[in-house]
Structures are given as structure tokens and as C-alpha cells.
Amino acid sequence: MISIKQKSLLILCLILLEISCTCFKVFAQETTKEPIDLMAPLKLSIAKTENYFVSLEDVLKLAIENNIPLQITKEQEKIDKLDVYTKISALLPDVIPSYDQSRFQGGFQIFGNQTFLFARTSITPRLTVNYKLFSGGESVYNILAAKRTHKATEYSIINSANNLLKDTTNTYYELLKANKILEIAKKEVEESEALLELNQSRLDVGLGTILEVSQSESQLAESKRKYIDANKNILKITQHLNRILNLPIELNLIPSDTEILKHTLINETEMSTLLDLAVENRADLQEIKQLKKVYMAQRGVARSKFFPTLDLQVYWGGQGPRFSDIEEQRQIGYGVRLDFLKNLGMNYVSNYKKSKPLLKQVDLRIEQKWRDIETEIADALLEAETSERQIEVAKTGLKAAEDSFSYATERLKAGVGTNIDVLSAQTRLTTSRTNLLSSVIDYNKSQINMMNSIGIITIDKILGNEPVIPVKQTDITQETDKETTLEEK
């Protein structure tokens, strides 16, 4: 007979055996899942990703049309333009038509406390015109300030558009560079797979070692890691470009340009010439100058408070029980008002004195902006010259790295080279490819930055459809006329 204790122990063993079988089945299912495809492209979001091929011209036009900050600035320009008309309306008279009607019904006492009852209707139509003849120039200065503010906003739109074109172009170049780096990373993976296959074949015939196979496997894993990072970088840049263009995040923008070429847009390298162009064309510099004029107009508004205000009031109307019985009334009045003594004039004096440090502040901002422009132009020139030299160095380095990788691979196949030499040559080859790509992109970006630094960046100039700095052509006819005039004199 089996005791109760033995039965309990047997039941417990059966339960543990069932749990072990279940865990083994789950583990077996987990291990039999399909492996992750490390070379598969990543997706921008959970939603379905849509590929959209774009050129540089496409993204530039989309940026001007869709960019939200630029649209906000344009709407502000409309507001400032309407504000000008609001200030102009202060020069117009106030015309106030009115109409009152009342009826009295009751009694009053006369002659010996006799009460008389009666009812009377009274209507009073009137037209009042108020006009400010003189206010110390306050209305005129307010109009000037509004106009200058509107002009400053127009320059702000130009400056925002220029910066937008620069940022969009540079981001497109970065996206183009990221796609090329992905191709380089994919090529490195293929080369690492070929090297692993070569070392495995050498091991099979007794010429290689397990260490060389392990080194090749490690190199292949590193190459795949670089490929995944390159894919991730593409998606991050695409998200940033979608944000600039105000496009849905699930759009996968793919550059339609297949080659990355060096584009020289500005041949001028004289600092003085570029600075002269910046003075004429930098919209942000002109914006600050317009703001200075706004402060000067506001100073005139503050000064106008010290002058008396002369008002004119014209009244025309009448009063009577009916329109046919209205007695006409007319009145013309003048009024002089001095607001300077309000609060003993402390408020007006402080406002007037405040204008001086405001103007000084604008002068300092102009000087600071000028220094910033000098730095931007100098940096762009330095970047262009440096990148141009690096392109030549990178070309030489790439040729040497390709030859080195080819020689190292052939020596390993012949059994006279080492696996370390091939791995080092492969790393140098990938670095050389990336260096040449980065140098060309940096040079192209320096050209865009230089155009923006002198304030002459446009879509056509970026695409090379028109010269960045037009050549000044002299009119031969005008020169001949000048010479003739001088001879006659």
C-alpha cells in the first residue's frame, strides 16, 4: 500500500514534470523564430512608410510654400501693414451722428397753485464733427513708426526665407551624404562577407586559422553595426527635413540626385568685395536699421506730448416736437489742451529720455550684427578653401586605400599576407571613401553659407541657373557720350 505522503510526493513530481515540458516547448518556439534581417531598411514610424523622390529644387520650393515659421512671419507682415492704415486714420475727423427722442407727460403748478396736465414729445437729431487740428506731430510720427515697422517686417521675411533656403539646402546635402554613407556601409558589409568566406575556405583546406575566421566575423559584425547606424542617420535627417517642409513624418524622402559633385557657385574670394555685397543685401542688417528709424519716430511721439493739443468741434442739429418743427442749432468750438502736466509730466519726460538709450542699443546691435557678418563670411571662405584642399587629399588617399586593400587581399589569397593587413586596409578604405564624400559636401555647404552670409541666396542661384555675383557691364554708348560732352566743354 502507498502511503498518503508518497502519493503527495508523486503528484508533486508529476506537476513539476509538466511544468518542465511546457517551459521546454516555449523555449523551443522562441529559438525557432525567424532571425532578424539586420540589413532590412528601418521605418520612420509605425504607420506605412511612403517613398517620395525629391530633387534639390523640389525641397526648396516646398520649403518656401509650406514652412510654418515663414508663414507666421508673412501673416505678421499683413498685420503690420493694416496697422499703418490704423495710424493714418488718426488724421481723419471723427463724425458722430446721433438721434435722441423723449416724451414728458405730467403736470406742473402755475398761478395760484393751479396744476396743469400736459404731454410733450421732443426729438433731437445732431451731427458732431471732432477734428484734432494740432497734436505736436504725434499722428505723423505714429504713421512713420508704423511704416518703418512694416518695412522691418518685410526685411524679416526676406531674412527668414534666406535662412530657410540655407537650412533646407544643407539638410538636403546631409541627406544625400547619409544615403551615400549607407551605400559605403553596405559595400563594407559585402567586403567583410567576402573576407569571411575567404578565411573560412582557407581554414577548410588547412591554410587558415580559427583566429582569422573569428577576426573576420568580428569585422562583419562591426560593418553591420555601421550599416544600421547609417540607416538610422538617414531617418533622423529625413524627419528633420520633413519638419522643415511641414510634411507628414511617414514620408520617406529619397534624393533623386545619384551623384555628389563639387559645385562652385562663388568665385569671389576678396573679403572687402563680399563685405560690400553684405552691406547692400543682408536683410537682417536692413531690418535693424529700420527698427532704428522706428525708435526715432517713437522719440518724436514722446516729444509731441510737450506741445499743446488744438481741437475743433463742429455741431449741427436741432430740437423740436416734430421733424417739421425742429429749430436748427449750430455750434463751432475750439479747445486747447495741455497734457504735459498730467502726473506733473514725469511720465512724458521719462518716455522721452528713454528713447536715447534705445537708439544707442540699436546702434550696438548694428555693430554686433556687422561683426557677426564678418565672422560668417570669414568662416565660409575658410571652409571653402579648406574643403577644396581636402578634396584633393581625399582623392589621393582613396586611390591609395583601394590599391592597398586590393594588394592585401591578393597577398592573403596567395598565402603570403595576413588577415590583419586586410582588415586594416578595409578600415582605411572605408574611411577614405567617407572622407572624400564629406569633403565634397562640406565644400558645397560652404558655398551656400557664403551666399547666405552676403544676403544674395535664391533658388535659381543655388541651382546654378543664374550667376551669384553678376558682372557689371559698362554701356559703351554712355561712355562715348561722356567723352563727347567733356570735349565740348
C-alpha positions in Angstrom: 0.0 0.0 0.0 1.2 3.5 -0.9 1.0 6.0 1.9 -0.6 9.4 1.6 2.8 11.0 1.9 4.2 9.0 -1.0 1.1 9.9 -3.1 1.6 13.6 -2.5 5.2 13.3 -3.4 4.3 11.5 -6.6 1.7 14.1 -7.6 4.2 16.9 -6.9 6.8 15.2 -9.2 4.2 14.9 -12.0 3.3 18.6 -11.7 7.0 19.6 -11.9 7.5 17.4 -14.9 4.5 19.0 -16.7 5.9 22.5 -16.0 9.3 21.5 -17.3 7.8 20.2 -20.5 5.8 23.4 -21.0 8.9 25.6 -20.5 10.8 23.5 -22.9 8.1 23.9 -25.6 8.1 27.7 -25.1 11.9 27.8 -25.3 11.8 25.7 -28.4 9.3 28.0 -30.0 11.4 31.1 -29.1 14.6 29.6 -30.6 12.8 28.6 -33.8 11.7 32.1 -34.6 12.9 33.6 -37.9 16.2 35.6 -37.4 16.0 39.4 -37.6 17.1 40.8 -41.0 19.8 43.2 -39.9 20.1 44.6 -43.4 16.4 45.5 -43.8 15.7 49.2 -44.0 14.3 50.9 -40.9 10.9 52.6 -41.0 10.1 56.2 -40.0 7.1 55.4 -37.9 4.5 52.7 -37.1 2.4 54.0 -40.0 3.1 52.8 -43.5 6.2 54.5 -44.9 5.8 56.0 -48.3 8.9 56.7 -50.5 9.0 60.0 -52.2 11.8 61.0 -54.6 12.7 64.7 -54.4 15.3 66.9 -56.0 17.0 69.9 -54.5 14.7 72.2 -56.5 11.7 70.3 -55.2 12.6 70.7 -51.5 13.5 74.4 -51.9 10.1 75.2 -53.4 8.3 73.1 -50.8 10.1 74.9 -48.1 9.1 78.4 -49.4 5.5 77.2 -49.7 5.0 75.1 -46.6 7.4 76.2 -43.9 5.3 77.3 -40.9 7.7 79.9 -39.3 7.9 81.6 -42.6 4.1 81.7 -43.0 3.8 83.1 -39.5 6.2 86.0 -40.4 4.2 86.7 -43.6 1.0 86.9 -41.6 2.7 89.3 -39.2 3.6 91.5 -42.3 -0.1 91.7 -43.1 -0.9 92.8 -39.6 1.8 95.5 -39.6 0.5 96.7 -43.0 -3.0 97.1 -41.6 -1.6 98.9 -38.6 -0.3 101.6 -40.9 -3.8 102.4 -42.1 -4.9 102.4 -38.5 -2.4 105.1 -37.7 -3.3 107.1 -40.8 -6.9 107.1 -39.6 -5.9 109.4 -36.8 -5.5 112.2 -39.3 -9.2 112.0 -40.2 -12.0 113.7 -38.4 -14.5 112.0 -36.1 -18.0 112.2 -37.5 -20.6 111.3 -34.9 -24.3 111.3 -35.9 -26.8 110.8 -33.1 -30.6 110.9 -32.5 -32.5 111.3 -29.2 -36.2 111.2 -28.6 -38.0 111.8 -25.3 -41.6 112.3 -24.1 -42.7 114.1 -21.0 -46.2 113.5 -19.6 -47.4 115.1 -16.2 -48.4 118.3 -14.6 -46.8 121.5 -13.0 -48.2 124.3 -11.0 -48.6 128.0 -12.1 -50.6 131.0 -10.9 -52.1 130.2 -7.6 -51.0 126.6 -7.3 -53.1 125.5 -10.2 -51.9 122.2 -11.7 -51.9 121.9 -15.5 -51.6 118.5 -17.1 -49.9 118.2 -20.5 -47.7 115.9 -22.7 -44.8 116.9 -24.9 -42.6 115.0 -27.3 -39.0 116.2 -28.0 -36.7 114.9 -30.7 -33.1 116.0 -31.1 -31.1 115.0 -34.2 -27.5 116.1 -34.3 -24.3 115.7 -36.2 -21.0 116.3 -34.4 -17.6 116.6 -36.1 -14.4 116.5 -33.9 -11.1 117.2 -35.5 -7.6 117.4 -34.0 -6.0 120.4 -35.7 -2.6 120.1 -34.0 -1.1 117.5 -31.6 2.6 118.3 -31.8 3.1 115.9 -34.7 2.0 112.8 -32.8 -0.1 111.3 -35.6 2.6 111.9 -38.2 5.3 110.2 -36.0 2.9 107.3 -35.3 2.4 106.8 -39.1 6.2 106.9 -39.7 6.8 104.4 -36.9 4.1 102.0 -38.3 5.6 102.3 -41.8 9.1 101.6 -40.6 7.8 98.6 -38.6 6.1 97.3 -41.7 9.3 97.7 -43.7 11.3 95.9 -41.0 8.8 93.0 -41.1 9.3 92.8 -44.9 13.1 92.6 -44.4 12.4 89.9 -41.7 10.5 87.9 -44.3 13.5 88.1 -46.7 15.9 87.1 -43.9 13.7 84.2 -42.8 13.4 83.0 -46.4 17.2 83.2 -46.9 17.9 81.3 -43.8 15.3 78.8 -44.7 16.9 78.2 -48.1 20.3 77.8 -46.5 19.0 75.3 -43.9 16.9 73.4 -46.4 19.9 73.1 -48.9 22.3 72.0 -46.2 19.8 69.4 -44.8 19.3 68.1 -48.3 23.1 67.8 -48.7 23.2 66.0 -45.4 20.5 63.6 -46.5 22.3 63.0 -49.8 25.5 62.4 -47.8 23.8 60.0 -45.5 22.4 57.9 -48.4 25.9 57.7 -49.9 27.4 56.6 -46.5 24.7 53.9 -46.4 26.0 52.7 -49.7 29.5 52.7 -48.4 28.5 50.8 -45.3 26.7 48.3 -47.5 29.7 47.8 -49.6 31.8 47.3 -46.5 29.4 44.6 -45.3 29.8 42.8 -48.7 33.6 43.1 -48.5 33.5 41.7 -44.9 31.4 38.8 -46.0 33.7 38.1 -48.9 36.7 38.2 -46.5 35.0 35.9 -44.0 34.2 33.4 -46.8 37.8 33.6 -47.9 39.2 32.9 -44.4 36.6 30.1 -44.0 37.8 28.5 -47.2 41.4 28.8 -46.2 40.5 27.1 -42.8 38.8 24.3 -44.6 41.9 23.4 -46.7 44.2 23.8 -43.7 45.8 27.1 -44.7 44.0 29.4 -42.3 43.3 29.6 -38.6 40.3 29.8 -36.4 41.6 33.2 -35.1 41.5 34.6 -38.6 37.9 33.4 -39.0 36.9 35.0 -35.7 38.6 38.2 -36.7 36.6 38.3 -39.9 33.3 37.5 -38.1 34.0 40.4 -35.7 34.8 42.7 -38.6 31.5 41.6 -40.3 29.5 42.4 -37.1 31.1 45.8 -36.9 30.3 46.5 -40.6 26.7 45.6 -40.0 26.6 47.9 -36.9 27.8 50.8 -39.1 25.2 49.9 -41.7 22.4 50.1 -39.1 23.7 53.4 -37.7 23.9 54.8 -41.3 20.2 53.8 -41.8 19.2 55.4 -38.5 21.0 58.6 -39.5 19.1 58.8 -42.8 15.8 58.5 -40.9 16.7 61.3 -38.4 17.7 63.6 -41.2 14.6 62.8 -43.1 12.5 63.6 -40.1 14.2 66.9 -39.7 13.7 67.7 -43.4 10.0 66.8 -43.1 9.7 69.2 -40.2 11.2 72.0 -42.3 8.9 71.2 -45.2 5.9 70.7 -43.0 5.3 67.2 -44.4 3.9 64.1 -42.7 6.5 62.2 -40.8 5.8 58.9 -42.5 7.1 60.2 -45.8 10.5 58.8 -46.6 12.2 61.5 -48.8 14.8 60.0 -51.1 17.1 62.3 -53.0 16.8 61.9 -56.8 20.4 63.0 -57.3 22.6 59.9 -57.8 26.0 61.7 -57.8 27.6 64.1 -55.5 29.6 66.6 -57.4 31.6 69.7 -56.4 29.6 72.9 -57.1 31.5 76.2 -57.2 28.9 79.0 -57.0 31.1 81.9 -55.9 34.5 82.6 -57.4 35.0 85.9 -55.5 37.4 85.5 -52.6 38.1 89.1 -51.7 36.8 89.9 -48.2 36.2 93.6 -49.0 34.0 92.8 -52.0 32.0 90.3 -50.1 31.5 92.7 -47.2 30.3 95.4 -49.6 27.7 93.0 -51.0 26.6 92.1 -47.5 26.1 95.8 -46.6 23.8 96.1 -49.7 21.9 92.8 -49.4 21.8 91.5 -45.8 18.1 91.7 -44.9 18.7 91.3 -41.2 21.0 94.3 -41.2 18.4 96.4 -43.0 15.8 95.2 -40.6 17.8 96.5 -37.6 18.3 99.8 -39.4 14.5 100.1 -40.0 14.0 99.4 -36.3 16.3 102.3 -35.5 14.0 104.6 -37.6 11.1 103.2 -35.6 12.7 104.3 -32.4 13.4 107.7 -33.9 9.8 108.1 -34.8 8.7 107.0 -31.3 11.0 109.6 -29.9 9.1 112.2 -31.9 5.9 110.8 -30.4 7.3 111.3 -27.0 8.4 114.8 -27.8 5.0 115.7 -29.2 3.5 115.4 -25.7 5.2 118.6 -24.6 3.1 120.6 -27.1 -0.5 121.7 -26.6 -3.3 120.0 -28.5 -5.7 122.1 -30.5 -9.2 120.5 -31.1 -12.0 121.7 -33.4 -15.6 120.7 -32.8 -18.5 121.5 -35.1 -22.1 120.8 -34.1 -25.2 120.9 -36.2 -28.6 119.7 -35.2 -31.9 120.9 -33.8 -34.7 120.2 -31.3 -38.5 120.1 -31.6 -41.6 118.1 -31.1 -41.6 117.0 -34.8 -39.2 117.0 -37.7 -41.2 119.7 -39.4 -41.0 122.0 -36.3 -37.3 121.5 -35.4 -35.4 124.6 -34.6 -31.9 124.4 -36.2 -28.9 124.8 -34.0 -25.2 125.3 -35.0 -22.1 125.5 -32.9 -18.4 125.8 -33.7 -15.9 125.5 -30.9 -12.2 125.4 -30.3 -10.3 123.8 -27.5 -6.7 123.9 -26.3 -5.4 121.1 -24.1 -2.1 120.6 -22.4 -1.5 117.0 -21.3 2.1 117.7 -20.2 1.0 118.5 -16.7 -0.6 115.1 -16.2 1.2 113.4 -13.3 3.4 116.6 -13.3 4.9 115.5 -16.6 7.0 112.7 -15.1 5.7 110.0 -17.4 6.3 112.1 -20.6 9.8 113.1 -19.5 10.9 109.5 -18.7 9.4 108.3 -22.1 11.4 110.9 -24.0 14.6 110.2 -22.2 14.1 106.5 -22.7 14.4 107.0 -26.4 18.1 107.9 -26.2 19.3 104.6 -24.7 17.0 102.7 -27.1 18.7 104.3 -30.1 22.1 103.6 -28.6 21.1 100.0 -28.1 20.1 99.7 -31.8 23.5 101.2 -32.8 25.2 98.5 -30.7 23.0 95.8 -32.3 24.0 97.1 -35.8 27.7 96.9 -34.8 27.2 93.4 -33.3 25.4 92.2 -36.5 28.2 93.7 -38.6 30.8 91.7 -36.6 28.7 88.6 -37.0 28.5 89.1 -40.8 32.3 89.5 -40.9 32.7 86.2 -39.0 30.2 84.4 -41.2 31.9 85.4 -44.4 35.4 84.6 -43.0 34.2 81.2 -41.8 32.6 80.4 -45.2 35.8 81.5 -47.0 37.9 79.3 -44.7 35.6 76.4 -45.0 35.6 76.6 -48.8 39.4 76.8 -49.1 39.9 74.0 -46.6 37.3 71.7 -48.2 38.8 72.3 -51.6 42.2 71.2 -50.5 40.8 68.3 -48.5 39.0 67.1 -51.7 42.4 66.7 -53.5 43.9 65.0 -50.5 40.9 62.6 -50.1 41.1 61.7 -53.8 44.8 60.7 -53.4 44.0 58.9 -50.1 41.1 56.9 -51.7 43.3 55.8 -54.6 46.0 54.6 -52.2 43.4 52.9 -49.9 41.8 51.0 -52.9 45.2 49.8 -54.0 46.2 48.8 -50.5 43.1 46.8 -50.0 43.4 45.0 -53.3 47.1 44.2 -52.6 46.4 42.9 -49.1 43.5 40.7 -50.3 45.6 39.2 -53.1 48.5 38.6 -50.7 46.1 36.8 -48.4 44.8 34.6 -51.2 48.4 33.8 -52.2 49.2 32.8 -48.6 51.9 35.4 -48.1 49.8 38.0 -46.4 48.0 38.2 -43.1 44.4 38.7 -42.2 45.2 41.8 -40.0 46.6 43.5 -43.1 43.4 43.0 -45.0 41.3 44.2 -42.0 43.4 47.4 -41.6 43.3 48.1 -45.3 39.5 47.6 -45.4 39.1 50.1 -42.5 41.3 52.7 -44.2 39.3 52.2 -47.5 36.0 52.9 -45.7 37.5 55.9 -44.0 38.9 57.3 -47.3 35.5 56.9 -49.1 33.8 58.8 -46.3 36.5 61.5 -46.2 36.1 62.3 -49.9 32.3 62.3 -49.6 32.4 64.6 -46.5 34.9 67.0 -48.2 32.7 67.5 -51.3 29.6 68.0 -49.1 31.4 70.5 -46.9 32.6 72.4 -49.9 29.1 72.7 -51.3 27.7 73.7 -48.0 30.4 76.4 -47.7 29.2 77.9 -51.0 25.6 78.0 -49.7 26.7 79.5 -46.4 28.7 82.2 -48.2 25.7 83.1 -50.4 23.6 83.5 -47.3 26.3 85.5 -45.5 26.2 88.2 -48.2 22.4 88.0 -48.5 22.1 87.1 -52.1 20.8 83.5 -51.8 17.9 82.5 -54.1 16.6 79.2 -55.6 18.0 79.9 -59.0 21.4 80.8 -57.7 21.6 77.7 -55.6 20.7 75.6 -58.6 23.3 77.5 -60.7 20.7 78.9 -63.1 22.0 82.5 -62.7 25.3 83.9 -61.5 25.6 84.7 -57.9 27.6 87.9 -58.4 26.6 89.5 -61.7 29.4 91.0 -63.8 29.0 94.7 -64.2 28.8 95.7 -67.9 29.6 99.2 -69.0 27.5 100.8 -71.7 29.8 101.8 -74.5 27.3 104.4 -75.8 27.2 106.2 -72.5 31.0 106.3 -72.2 31.2 107.8 -75.7 28.6 110.4 -74.8 30.5 111.4 -71.7 33.8 111.8 -73.7 32.0 113.9 -76.3 30.5 116.1 -73.6 33.9 116.6 -72.0 35.5 117.5 -75.3 32.7 120.1 -76.0 33.2 121.6 -72.6 
